[in-house]
């Protein structure tokens, strides 16, 4: 699934969550390869963690902003193609950032990013 299609799903349904397991707050920092092969960079910004697209159609765009709450990253995902934003949770397991969008409880879509 492309980033564009993933964002379209988010636009069509207004719910979003990210799932896996987090060992510590800084574990999310670094480069992540999307399913399409684009690169997303997670860095510290103010008191949050920001995800910016490094390559691909949305290169240079802010995709998300998270804060840590115990073992969960909570925050907002921005639609880089529009003005929409959605609440989100992020989790990491091993070197995989699993993104699970559930606009409706029984209609979920998952995207996994791999640490580079």
C-alpha positions as CSV (number, residue, x, y, z in Angstrom):
1,X,0.0,0.0,0.0
2,X,1.4,3.4,-0.9
3,X,1.7,6.3,1.5
4,X,-0.9,8.1,-0.6
5,X,-3.4,5.2,-0.3
6,X,-2.6,4.9,3.4
7,X,-3.3,8.7,3.9
8,X,-6.5,8.3,1.8
9,X,-7.7,5.6,4.3
10,X,-7.0,8.0,7.1
11,X,-8.9,10.8,5.4
12,X,-11.9,8.5,4.6
13,X,-12.3,7.3,8.2
14,X,-11.2,9.5,11.1
15,X,-9.3,7.1,13.3
16,X,-5.7,6.0,13.6
17,X,-3.5,4.0,15.9
18,X,-0.1,2.5,15.7
19,X,0.7,-0.9,17.4
20,X,3.7,-2.9,18.7
21,X,6.0,-2.7,21.9
22,X,8.3,0.1,23.1
23,X,11.3,-0.5,25.4
24,X,12.3,3.2,25.9
25,X,11.3,6.6,24.7
26,X,14.3,7.2,22.4
27,X,13.8,3.8,20.6
28,X,11.7,5.5,18.0
29,X,14.5,7.8,16.9
30,X,16.1,7.2,13.5
31,X,15.4,6.3,9.9
32,X,12.5,4.0,8.9
33,X,11.8,2.5,5.5
34,X,8.1,2.4,4.5
35,X,6.5,-0.4,2.6
36,X,6.9,1.6,-0.6
37,X,10.6,2.0,0.1
38,X,10.4,5.7,1.1
39,X,12.4,6.9,4.1
40,X,10.9,8.6,7.1
41,X,13.0,10.3,9.8
42,X,12.0,10.3,13.5
43,X,13.8,13.0,15.4
44,X,13.2,15.0,18.6
45,X,11.3,18.2,18.2
46,X,10.5,20.5,21.2
47,X,9.2,18.0,23.8
48,X,8.0,15.5,21.2
49,X,9.1,13.1,18.5
50,X,8.4,14.2,14.9
51,X,8.2,12.0,11.8
52,X,9.2,13.7,8.6
53,X,9.3,12.1,5.2
54,X,12.8,12.2,3.8
55,X,12.1,10.7,0.3
56,X,9.1,10.0,-1.9
57,X,6.0,12.1,-2.9
58,X,5.7,13.7,0.5
59,X,9.5,14.4,1.0
60,X,10.0,17.2,3.5
61,X,6.5,16.9,5.0
62,X,5.7,16.4,8.7
63,X,3.8,13.2,9.0
64,X,3.3,12.8,12.7
65,X,4.2,14.2,16.2
66,X,4.3,12.0,19.3
67,X,5.0,12.2,23.1
68,X,5.7,9.3,25.3
69,X,3.2,8.0,27.9
70,X,4.8,5.1,29.7
71,X,5.3,2.4,27.0
72,X,3.1,4.1,24.4
73,X,3.8,7.0,22.0
74,X,0.7,9.1,21.7
75,X,0.2,11.9,19.3
76,X,-1.1,13.2,16.0
77,X,-0.7,12.0,12.4
78,X,-1.0,14.8,9.8
79,X,-2.3,14.2,6.3
80,X,0.6,15.5,4.1
81,X,-1.8,15.9,1.2
82,X,-4.3,18.0,3.1
83,X,-5.3,19.8,6.3
84,X,-6.5,16.7,8.3
85,X,-5.0,15.4,11.5
86,X,-5.7,12.3,13.5
87,X,-5.0,11.0,17.0
88,X,-2.5,8.2,17.0
89,X,-0.5,5.7,19.1
90,X,2.8,4.2,18.2
91,X,4.5,1.0,19.3
92,X,7.8,-0.7,18.3
93,X,8.7,-4.3,18.3
94,X,12.2,-5.2,17.5
95,X,13.1,-3.0,14.5
96,X,9.6,-2.8,13.2
97,X,7.2,0.2,13.5
98,X,3.8,-1.3,12.9
99,X,1.2,1.2,11.9
100,X,-2.4,0.0,12.3
101,X,-5.2,2.3,11.2
102,X,-8.6,1.4,12.5
103,X,-11.2,3.9,11.3
104,X,-13.8,1.5,12.5
105,X,-13.2,-1.2,15.1
106,X,-13.6,-4.0,12.5
107,X,-12.0,-2.2,9.6
108,X,-8.2,-2.0,10.3
109,X,-5.3,-1.5,7.9
110,X,-1.8,-2.2,8.9
111,X,1.5,-0.8,7.5
112,X,4.9,-1.9,8.8
113,X,8.0,0.2,8.6
114,X,11.5,-1.3,9.1
115,X,14.4,0.5,10.9
116,X,17.3,1.4,8.6
